[in-house]
Amino acid sequence: MGIIVSSFVGCGREYFKNVYGSKIKIFDATELEPSIEDEENFDALIEDFYKKVMDEVPKHDIVFITSRKKIRKIFDNFNIDYDLFYPSKERRGEFIENLVRKRVSPKHIRLVDLNFDKMVDEIDDEEAENCYKHKMQNAGEFIGNQGVIMQYVNSLQNQ
């Protein structure tokens, strides 16, 4: 049985998959997430997304989801435990630079840039019993070198 990891944009999910994907079983559910533009059917789509994620959790060591509030909310509503990795607000510049280096679309970079502090504040202020927050405060700290998740990966590799 795997864990669910909610990852803030730019926290190194792709890097983590590339480095550890051959060593542990990783499923990236972010590609299955419903589009925000489909507001009319969003509730049905998000319920379907939840079911797909839960089908994959027993088959994988880590299942990635984004940190979008509507996505987190459904896991909160079903009392499903998940770990949430996100940066401190002081790292905004570092995260924007990384998105530029990755050649993310300018529209997406602008959206993240304009909403970065708001998204971090929203996570900081949110209380959910089943959400285990991991705020990455230090420059250069990402999912691929964060202590808690690396301890989990090492325990899987030592089995």
SULTA-V46030 format. One record per pair of residues at least 4 apart in sequence whose C-alpha atoms are under 8 Angstrom apart, sorted by the first residue. I is the first residue (numbers start at 1). GAP is how many residues later the second one is. Records with the same first field share a line. If there is no record, write none. Layout:
I=GAP ; GAP
This chain:
1=56 ; 57 ; 58 ; 59 ; 60
2=55 ; 56 ; 57 ; 58 ; 59 ; 60 ; 61
3=54 ; 58 ; 59 ; 60 ; 78 ; 79 ; 80
4=53 ; 58 ; 59 ; 60 ; 61 ; 77 ; 78 ; 79
5=57 ; 58 ; 59 ; 60 ; 77 ; 78 ; 79 ; 80
6=58 ; 59 ; 60 ; 61 ; 66 ; 76 ; 77 ; 78 ; 79
7=4 ; 6 ; 57 ; 58 ; 59 ; 60 ; 77 ; 78 ; 79
8=58 ; 59 ; 60 ; 76 ; 77 ; 78 ; 79
9=57 ; 58
10=85 ; 88 ; 89
11=74 ; 75 ; 76 ; 131 ; 132
12=4 ; 130 ; 131 ; 132
13=4 ; 51 ; 130 ; 131
14=4
15=4 ; 129
16=4 ; 5 ; 127 ; 128
17=4 ; 9
18=4
20=4
21=4 ; 5
23=134
24=36 ; 37 ; 129 ; 132 ; 133
25=34 ; 35 ; 36 ; 37
26=34 ; 35 ; 36 ; 37 ; 38
27=29 ; 33 ; 35 ; 36 ; 37
28=35 ; 36 ; 37
29=4 ; 24 ; 34 ; 35 ; 36
30=34 ; 35 ; 36
32=17
33=13 ; 16
34=4 ; 8 ; 11 ; 12 ; 15
35=7
36=6
38=4
39=4
41=4
42=4
43=4
44=4
45=4
46=4 ; 25 ; 28
47=4 ; 27
48=4
49=4
50=4 ; 24 ; 25
51=4
52=4
53=4 ; 10
54=4
55=4
56=4 ; 7
57=4 ; 5 ; 6
65=6
66=5 ; 6
67=4 ; 5 ; 17
68=4
69=4
70=4
71=4
72=4
73=4
74=4
75=4 ; 5 ; 6 ; 7
76=4 ; 5 ; 52 ; 53 ; 54 ; 55
79=50 ; 51
80=50
81=49 ; 50 ; 51
82=48 ; 49 ; 50
83=48 ; 49 ; 50 ; 51
84=47 ; 48 ; 49 ; 50
85=48 ; 49 ; 50 ; 51 ; 58
86=34 ; 47 ; 48 ; 49 ; 50
87=4 ; 5 ; 33 ; 48 ; 49 ; 50
88=4 ; 32 ; 47 ; 48 ; 49
89=27 ; 28 ; 31
90=47
91=4 ; 46 ; 47 ; 48
92=4 ; 21 ; 24 ; 25
93=4
94=4 ; 45
95=4
96=4 ; 13 ; 16 ; 17
97=4
98=4
99=4 ; 5 ; 10
100=4 ; 6 ; 9
104=4 ; 5
105=4
106=4
107=4
108=4
109=4
110=4
111=4
112=4
115=4
116=4
117=4
118=4
119=4
120=4
121=4
122=4
127=4
136=5 ; 6 ; 10
137=4
141=4 ; 5
142=4
143=6
144=5 ; 6
145=4 ; 5
146=4
147=4
148=4
149=4
150=4
151=4
152=4
153=4
154=4
155=4
